[in-house]
């Protein structure tokens, strides 16, 4: 009996051409059909120091990821090194715990240089006011910098993805690295597999993966519809009309330079056993490096990818 699913009904549907043609949906389907325990099986392209880390609950996820962030900042302080930290505005719950641990250990964060990886924008790259409740700058000030109190990161070392400052990120980070700063990337994975707001369809602008890897940033990048819908759920309480269709973002020319990476996949709604990021998890780990699936390159770099247990499946249908 033929299966009735997206693959068998796509042609001529309104969903046709929704994904880039270069994205292999059949391959994604195979990735998501694996057994939950296979999420930990090391693939040939994984870095020796890359590993997925399972959290049983969202609370565990936030705590474990926050601890990992705090440990890296603490280690840099103990080594007498500055640390570059690329900060993701999704997920966010781990920053509370990172601050809790740093405060408990009395770690002065004057050695931290924070770079927000992205920000909503208009078509000219103008960003939301810093105090806007939907602005990533506001979110980071409240969730992380503000929680550190007297130990916090100096304001002059907090950088945000405005159209004026984002193009300077690469030079600023390069200078810090030349002075022996360590480089930590904190990232989430989008519903459409982006890192920061570096979307799959951006790959069309680059003749090769090597050139794609050199791109440092994009001003007023056009976001994929799935990114807009995801953020309407996570940040705008379902009001799609509040979500900007563009954003300023770092690119792989910055986020692939990190010495260590801390990623998170937390798109699980336990109250009704609903989830939206299971495919993002499996594509990242099992698809294989591909510029049309930006998160798929991350296992090639040292670090940890934290995920909520249920996202690994089994991904059997359940009507909610």
Buried (B, 14 or more C-beta within 10 A) or exposed (E): EEEEEBEEEBEEEEEEEBBBEEBBEEBBBEBBEBEBEBBEEEEEEBBEEBBBBBBEEBEBBBBBBBBBBBBBBBBBBEEEBBBBBBBBBBBBBBBBBBBBBBBEEEBEBEBBBBBBBBBBBBEEBBBBEEEEEBBBBBBBBEBBBEBBEEBBBEEEBBBBBBBEBBBEBBEBBEEBBEEEBBBBBBBBBBBBBBBBBBBBBBBEEBEEBEEBBEBBBBBBBBBBEBBBBBBBBBBBEEEEEEBBBBBBBBBBBBBBBBBBBBBBBBBBEEEEEEBBBBBBBBBBBBBBBBBBBBBBBBBBBBBBBBBBBBBBBEBEEEEE
